[in-house]
Amino acid sequence: MTALRPERDSSGLPYDEHHAAYGDPGAFEEPGAYEEPGAYEAAVDDLADPLTDPLPGQQPGQHPSPWFRSGPAEPEPTPTPAPEPVVQQPVVQQPVVQPQEWYDPQGYARDWHGERQPQQYQEPPSQEPTYEELYGAYAPRSVPRPPEPVDDETVALRAADTRRIAEPAPERPTEGRAARRKAAKKGAPRASSATAGSAAPLSRVEARRAERARKPSAGTVISRGLGEVFITVGVLMLLFVTYQLWWTNIRAHQQANGAASDLQQRWADGKGKPGAFEPGQGFALLHIPRLDVVVPIAEGIDKSKVLDRGMVGHYNEGGTKTPMPDAKTGNFAVAGHRNTHGEPFRYINQLEPGDPIVVETQDKYYVYKMASILPQTQPSNISVIAPVPPGSGFTKVGRYITLTTCTPEFTSKYRMIVWGKMVEERPRGKGKPSALVN
């Protein structure tokens, strides 16, 4: 049987024309290639195709991807076997195993597109339009303003006025020269319609005027000076009060204790014989047990030499001269500070009748008992130190003691008087009296 031939060959010519031009094509064919029926179609179907070629280890007609499968293969008909006797067996359900298909998307991509390099992130181009895109190539550009020259003479004034430069000046109507000068003297900033919203630097004249306007007036200077004077005076007064109330007591106690020690040392050395004493010289000790007071008694009532040194002074001059404790009759009168400078008589107003008052000398103890008190009298009343003082309760001459001090406290307007009467005269050889022992 003659093999089927196509009507046209690969050159596009009909078979008859090709045969006339090139000869019989059958001369190049193998004898008997297409003589069997269906041989040509089988040969065409077996041509090598990259999409239909089986992979290694794969059966022909089986493709790894379901995309290239033409459809499920039709099962071949099998002969029907002869019926066998039915034997009932226990039904065991086997798990249905679904066929697993293999698919590699990356391999598929490599087959079609080849290896791809990882892409690196790139910054997107800026979307901001350029100056030329907005205004065109020939739009005028703003020329930068040249910096102003620095004036060395007024640079300090300009630096000090940065507060006013930073603040925009308020809009004002056009003013005359006189109004501008008046405003400059008051320190008001200049402003015009041209510079509204942005204040320009002040000129040299304006800066000087503004500097003069910021200077305080004469009234301000005077008030500040008076305030400083008052503060200074207040501080000095506070220091003086501290000195009077605190430091003078400390200093007077030191001096009084030193005088008492010196007096006792002279008595021990036998140098304190009774007699006339010099002003400011100590000659006895005053004991007030109820007030816990032990203070030296010095000759005279001089403030700087006796009283301010923390001691008690004996009245011994002119019309205020009084006898010593060893006199047979008389009124032994002494004075002392009630406040500051040791304040030995500060609490004599707390004495009650019968409280002992002891005067200690080199040879004897003179014991008095408090008799009466005069809370207030004039400083000129010297009758309180008379031999028989009025108001004391004494009616005849005797051996008395009088304590005088200032009142009210921290003033010297009046005098407070305390009187006592001698009840015992005891030699030092017999020991201390009971008032000092108990």
Secondary structure in CASP SS format (residue, H / E / C, confidence):
PFRMAT SS
TARGET T0000
AUTHOR 0000-0000-0000
METHOD secondary structure of the structure
MODEL  1
M C 1.00
T C 1.00
A C 1.00
L C 1.00
R C 1.00
P C 1.00
E C 1.00
R E 1.00
D C 1.00
S C 1.00
S C 1.00
G C 1.00
L C 1.00
P E 1.00
Y H 1.00
D H 1.00
E H 1.00
H H 1.00
H H 1.00
A H 1.00
A H 1.00
Y H 1.00
G C 1.00
D C 1.00
P H 1.00
G H 1.00
A H 1.00
F H 1.00
E C 1.00
E C 1.00
P C 1.00
G C 1.00
A C 1.00
Y C 1.00
E C 1.00
E C 1.00
P C 1.00
G C 1.00
A H 1.00
Y H 1.00
E H 1.00
A H 1.00
A H 1.00
V H 1.00
D H 1.00
D C 1.00
L C 1.00
A C 1.00
D C 1.00
P C 1.00
L C 1.00
T C 1.00
D C 1.00
P C 1.00
L C 1.00
P C 1.00
G C 1.00
Q C 1.00
Q C 1.00
P C 1.00
G C 1.00
Q C 1.00
H C 1.00
P C 1.00
S C 1.00
P H 1.00
W H 1.00
F H 1.00
R C 1.00
S C 1.00
G C 1.00
P C 1.00
A C 1.00
E C 1.00
P C 1.00
E C 1.00
P C 1.00
T C 1.00
P C 1.00
T C 1.00
P C 1.00
A C 1.00
P C 1.00
E C 1.00
P C 1.00
V C 1.00
V C 1.00
Q C 1.00
Q C 1.00
P C 1.00
V C 1.00
V C 1.00
Q C 1.00
Q C 1.00
P C 1.00
V C 1.00
V C 1.00
Q C 1.00
P C 1.00
Q C 1.00
E C 1.00
W C 1.00
Y C 1.00
D C 1.00
P H 1.00
Q H 1.00
G H 1.00
Y H 1.00
A H 1.00
R H 1.00
D H 1.00
W H 1.00
H H 1.00
G C 1.00
E C 1.00
R C 1.00
Q C 1.00
P C 1.00
Q C 1.00
Q C 1.00
Y C 1.00
Q C 1.00
E C 1.00
P C 1.00
P C 1.00
S C 1.00
Q C 1.00
E C 1.00
P C 1.00
T C 1.00
Y H 1.00
E H 1.00
E H 1.00
L H 1.00
Y H 1.00
G C 1.00
A C 1.00
Y C 1.00
A C 1.00
P C 1.00
R C 1.00
S C 1.00
V C 1.00
P C 1.00
R C 1.00
P C 1.00
P C 1.00
E C 1.00
P C 1.00
V C 1.00
D C 1.00
D C 1.00
E C 1.00
T C 1.00
V H 1.00
A H 1.00
L H 1.00
R H 1.00
A H 1.00
A H 1.00
D C 1.00
T H 1.00
R H 1.00
R H 1.00
I H 1.00
A H 1.00
E C 1.00
P C 1.00
A C 1.00
P C 1.00
E C 1.00
R C 1.00
P C 1.00
T C 1.00
E C 1.00
G C 1.00
R H 1.00
A H 1.00
A H 1.00
R H 1.00
R H 1.00
K H 1.00
A H 1.00
A H 1.00
K H 1.00
K C 1.00
G C 1.00
A C 1.00
P C 1.00
R C 1.00
A C 1.00
S C 1.00
S C 1.00
A C 1.00
T C 1.00
A C 1.00
G C 1.00
S C 1.00
A C 1.00
A C 1.00
P C 1.00
L C 1.00
S C 1.00
R H 1.00
V H 1.00
E H 1.00
A H 1.00
R H 1.00
R H 1.00
A H 1.00
E H 1.00
R H 1.00
A H 1.00
R H 1.00
K C 1.00
P C 1.00
S C 1.00
A H 1.00
G H 1.00
T H 1.00
V H 1.00
I H 1.00
S H 1.00
R H 1.00
G H 1.00
L H 1.00
G H 1.00
E H 1.00
V H 1.00
F H 1.00
I H 1.00
T H 1.00
V H 1.00
G H 1.00
V H 1.00
L H 1.00
M H 1.00
L H 1.00
L H 1.00
F H 1.00
V H 1.00
T H 1.00
Y H 1.00
Q H 1.00
L H 1.00
W H 1.00
W H 1.00
T H 1.00
N H 1.00
I H 1.00
R H 1.00
A H 1.00
H H 1.00
Q H 1.00
Q H 1.00
A H 1.00
N H 1.00
G H 1.00
A H 1.00
A H 1.00
S H 1.00
D H 1.00
L H 1.00
Q H 1.00
Q H 1.00
R H 1.00
W H 1.00
A H 1.00
D H 1.00
G C 1.00
K C 1.00
G C 1.00
K C 1.00
P C 1.00
G C 1.00
A C 1.00
F C 1.00
E C 1.00
P C 1.00
G C 1.00
Q C 1.00
G E 1.00
F E 1.00
A E 1.00
L E 1.00
L E 1.00
H E 1.00
I E 1.00
P H 1.00
R H 1.00
L H 1.00
D C 1.00
V E 1.00
V E 1.00
V E 1.00
P E 1.00
I E 1.00
A E 1.00
E E 1.00
G E 1.00
I C 1.00
D C 1.00
K C 1.00
S C 1.00
K C 1.00
V C 1.00
L H 1.00
D H 1.00
R H 1.00
G C 1.00
M C 1.00
V E 1.00
G E 1.00
H E 1.00
Y C 1.00
N C 1.00
E C 1.00
G H 1.00
G H 1.00
T H 1.00
K C 1.00
T C 1.00
P C 1.00
M C 1.00
P C 1.00
D C 1.00
A C 1.00
K C 1.00
T C 1.00
G E 1.00
N E 1.00
F E 1.00
A E 1.00
V E 1.00
A E 1.00
G C 1.00
H C 1.00
R C 1.00
N C 1.00
T C 1.00
H C 1.00
G C 1.00
E C 1.00
P C 1.00
F C 1.00
R C 1.00
Y C 1.00
I H 1.00
N H 1.00
Q H 1.00
L C 1.00
E C 1.00
P C 1.00
G C 1.00
D C 1.00
P E 1.00
I E 1.00
V E 1.00
V E 1.00
E E 1.00
T C 1.00
Q C 1.00
D C 1.00
K E 1.00
Y E 1.00
Y E 1.00
V E 1.00
Y E 1.00
K E 1.00
M E 1.00
A E 1.00
S E 1.00
I E 1.00
L E 1.00
P E 1.00
Q E 1.00
T E 1.00
Q C 1.00
P C 1.00
S C 1.00
N C 1.00
I H 1.00
S H 1.00
V H 1.00
I H 1.00
A C 1.00
P C 1.00
V C 1.00
P C 1.00
P C 1.00
G C 1.00
S C 1.00
G C 1.00
F C 1.00
T C 1.00
K C 1.00
V C 1.00
G C 1.00
R E 1.00
Y E 1.00
I E 1.00
T E 1.00
L E 1.00
T E 1.00
T E 1.00
C E 1.00
T E 1.00
P C 1.00
E C 1.00
F C 1.00
T C 1.00
S C 1.00
K C 1.00
Y E 1.00
R E 1.00
M E 1.00
I E 1.00
V E 1.00
W E 1.00
G E 1.00
K E 1.00
M E 1.00
V E 1.00
E E 1.00
E E 1.00
R E 1.00
P E 1.00
R H 1.00
G H 1.00
K H 1.00
G C 1.00
K C 1.00
P C 1.00
S H 1.00
A H 1.00
L H 1.00
V H 1.00
N C 1.00
END
